[in-house]
Amino acid sequence: MMPSRAQSPTFSSTSDSGNNPFFGFVDVNSEAGHKTARARATLVDQDINSNEHARRRRELLDLINRLQAIGLGAELQLPQIACIGSQSVGKSSLIESISGVALPRASGTCTRCPIECRLKRTEGDWTATVYLRFESGKSGYMGKTNETQFGSQMTDRMEVQERIRRAQLAILNPTADPTMFLHADIDAEFHSSRSFSQNCVIVVLSGQDLSDLNFVDLPGLISNVVNDKNIGDIELVKELVTSYISQPSCLILLTISCESDYENQGAGMLARKYDPQGLRTIGVLTKPDRIEPGSERPWISMLKNEANALRHGWFSVKQPSARDLETGMSWSDARELDEKFFEETAPWSTIEDEWRKQLGCSNLISHLGETLGKVILTRLPAICEEVDRLIALNGSQLEAIPPLPSLDPLAEVLQLVNSFTRDVTTHIRGDPHSGRGGLVQSLVISAKAFQEDLRKITPVFRSTRKNDGVPAPKAPQFLPEGENWPLTSEKGLTYWIDDVVELAEGARTRELPGEFPFAITEELVTRTLKSWREPVQEVFMRAERIFVQRLTSLVELHFTKHSYGGLRSTVQKSVLENLEECKAITLRELEFMLDMESLPFTLDSHYYLDYKDKFHKYYATSRICESNLEQYLNVQEPQPGYSRSNDVVDTALNNLRQAGFDSLKRQDLVKLLPADYSHKAALEIMASARAYYQVAYKRFADTVPLAIDQHYVRAFERTIQAALIAGLKISSPEAHDRCATWMAEPQSVVRRRAELNDRKERLEAARMELMEVPGAMAMREKLAKNNQND
């Protein structure tokens, strides 16, 4: 089996550094004119654990470990190495070669959760400790993330495999007590409640023969399952692996077996999907001893980065065989076997010197350690900035949550009620800053619409006969400016002079000639006033709608945060009940006002008589619109071609003024026109009815909105506080317990606050950890300055 010979793109040490400074640490040469990029040795020939560089790397790894333990690995995209590979490619053997401890082995996929390995070089004896880290559950949030030690510290390598197996089973059964899995017969008593988990087993190893390195071993990618019930595991494992390698700060340790074609191993395709340019992938060729004789050249091409090129190049390691493991081969013997294979086995033993440091587990570990250290160092300023951003975001989210319930819920409820009633008073008395959308402003607009509706009901009198075909006269000039008066009635209340004459003649009983009963005027008035009921109902409904909407919004504003305990609904109920009481009183008052206006009455004699006289002249003048008298009686200003000296009416008026009639106007001469007594009476009736409507409409247009304001809007303001106190039963013996129930928070808010407070503590702890790193803050400030300059 052999890999693809397709050429991959060459890599430059500076090609992406301008756009992505994160990869500025990459240690790959680029030679002009060469078709391929060639990896060079990562380290000089020296013990990587004995120099100052190694000490700094240990400090950085310890920092990442502490941040991981806080539970911020995913949020901060902490740098890490994720080992991925398809099933049965020797990934577990590779991990064992690096760590020196055996992983659980069974048929099929044996790694069912991430296993994080932390290797630390110390001067003391070899030790191993296993921890469990639960980061997620069914609802996502698990509370405070911590690393729980699973069993005591071990000093025997042979114990680690079984401890990891039991720890993994504890991870796969998160609802059970983890300590149950330490000593119980787990094969007989326990079965995994889930196939895989993203919660993590942590293995901390320390000793003199270890290198400082952190990495996480992920479950192997699977392409088929034995039981169709587990078909979902294929995608589940893929999603788990993707959650790691999709992070731009994750180095991908890609394990490829030389037993199978590269194209047939899904891990390679998945790594290329999330790292298409191969910038953060480190390739490892396993099982080089399984290559068919004569087929080594393609794999050598990959090792030289000529095929499937990666920026970090390819390494190759030789792990112990199954037979070697059965004989109990030690870790040190396995390392010697690895080195001996590449020194003695062709073509690996004859490869050029510049590529020899791509061979063997020791060289791989050296490259991984140095590269991870550089990634962490490069990533530190961005981690600092991200912590600050998350702290600010978390703070704003905390501010959006209601404060903790008061220890005195009764006092808090009273405070809320008082705040609500004060706000109601502000709106009812008028807020000049609200604009046209204010409550009082909206009610005034509604009142003006009511006034306009009353004008539309105005009775229209025509002083000509219905069948004469005379066009409607011009609108009276004496009515107030800005008022639109109809020339035809929308309600059908149009009366012609012959209609009025007919009513007058039909109403005469024992009256003397020329006299007509007042009942005619009364009848015309009452007919019109009966039409007032509809606009009165409409203006109240508009006011009700405006007021209810405003009160509902105020209830939401003041009490929506206390909906869970029922306070908002209780207040809303009391508000609506009080509104209904005010509404009933207001409707009775409006009905009384309609009844009060059912008969004509006014003491405003001057206003009424003045309009009666004006309307009488207007109607009388309209009667003569077909004769030449109209142009004489209605002349206001001289017209072109008109001579005052020839105006006979003007001459007559001058003569009358000389006779002592000083106040006469040309319109007054209308009364001298000849007419029978029926028409004279009709003009009087028309003028009286129309003048009275002018008086009554003006009065009614004011009193109805005032009544609504007094008995509905302002009455609510006067009574709402007492109504709320009574409705909430604040003075009852059970008031304290009732208020405590109202102020109770929903569990979702309690959980959310706990989550945000926990997150706040973790982020602040992370900030303190970062501040203690020498040079981290200076690097951050330098990076920020460079970004500003750019």
Sequence and secondary structure as in RCSB ss.txt:
>XXXX:A:sequence
MMPSRAQSPTFSSTSDSGNNPFFGFVDVNSEAGHKTARARATLVDQDINSNEHARRRRELLDLINRLQAIGLGAE
LQLPQIACIGSQSVGKSSLIESISGVALPRASGTCTRCPIECRLKRTEGDWTATVYLRFESGKSGYMGKTNETQF
GSQMTDRMEVQERIRRAQLAILNPTADPTMFLHADIDAEFHSSRSFSQNCVIVVLSGQDLSDLNFVDLPGLISNV
VNDKNIGDIELVKELVTSYISQPSCLILLTISCESDYENQGAGMLARKYDPQGLRTIGVLTKPDRIEPGSERPWI
SMLKNEANALRHGWFSVKQPSARDLETGMSWSDARELDEKFFEETAPWSTIEDEWRKQLGCSNLISHLGETLGKV
ILTRLPAICEEVDRLIALNGSQLEAIPPLPSLDPLAEVLQLVNSFTRDVTTHIRGDPHSGRGGLVQSLVISAKAF
QEDLRKITPVFRSTRKNDGVPAPKAPQFLPEGENWPLTSEKGLTYWIDDVVELAEGARTRELPGEFPFAITEELV
TRTLKSWREPVQEVFMRAERIFVQRLTSLVELHFTKHSYGGLRSTVQKSVLENLEECKAITLRELEFMLDMESLP
FTLDSHYYLDYKDKFHKYYATSRICESNLEQYLNVQEPQPGYSRSNDVVDTALNNLRQAGFDSLKRQDLVKLLPA
DYSHKAALEIMASARAYYQVAYKRFADTVPLAIDQHYVRAFERTIQAALIAGLKISSPEAHDRCATWMAEPQSVV
RRRAELNDRKERLEAARMELMEVPGAMAMREKLAKNNQND
>XXXX:A:secstr
      B     TTTTTTT GGGTT  EE  TT SS EE  SS SS TTSSHHHHHHHHHHHHHHHHHHHT TTT
TT  EEEEEEBTTSSHHHHHHHHHSS     SS    S EEEEEEE SS  EEEEEEE    TTS  SS  EEE 
S  B  HHHHHHHHHHHHHHHH TTS TTHHHHS HHHH   SSS  SSEEEEEEEETT   EEEEE   B S  
SSGGGTHHHHHHHHHHHHHHTSTTEEEEEEEETTS GGG HHHHHHHHHSTT SSEEEEEE GGGS TT HHHHH
HHHTTSBS  TT EEE     HHHHHTT  HHHHHHHHHHHHHHSTTGGGS GGGGGGBSHHHHHHHHHHHHHHH
HHHHHHHHHHHHHHHHHHHHHHHHHS     S HHHHHHHHHHHHHHHHHHHHH  TTSGGGSHHHHHHHHHHHH
HHHHHHT  EEESS GGG        SSS TT    SS TTS EEEHHHHHHHHHHH SS  TT   THHHHHHH
HHHHGGGHHHHHHHHHHHHHHHHHHHHHHHHHHHGGGTTTTHHHHHHHHHHHHHHHHHHHHHHHHHHHHHHTTS 
  S HHHHHHHHHHHHHHHHHHHTTTSTHHHHHT  S  TT  GGG HHHHHHHHHHHTT TT  GGGGGGGS  
 HHHHHHHHHHHHHHHHHHHHHHHHHHHHHHHHIIIIIHHHHHHHHHHHHHHHTTTSTTHHHHHHHHT   HHHH
HHHHHHHHHHHHHHHHHHHHHTSTTHHHHHHHHHHHHHH 
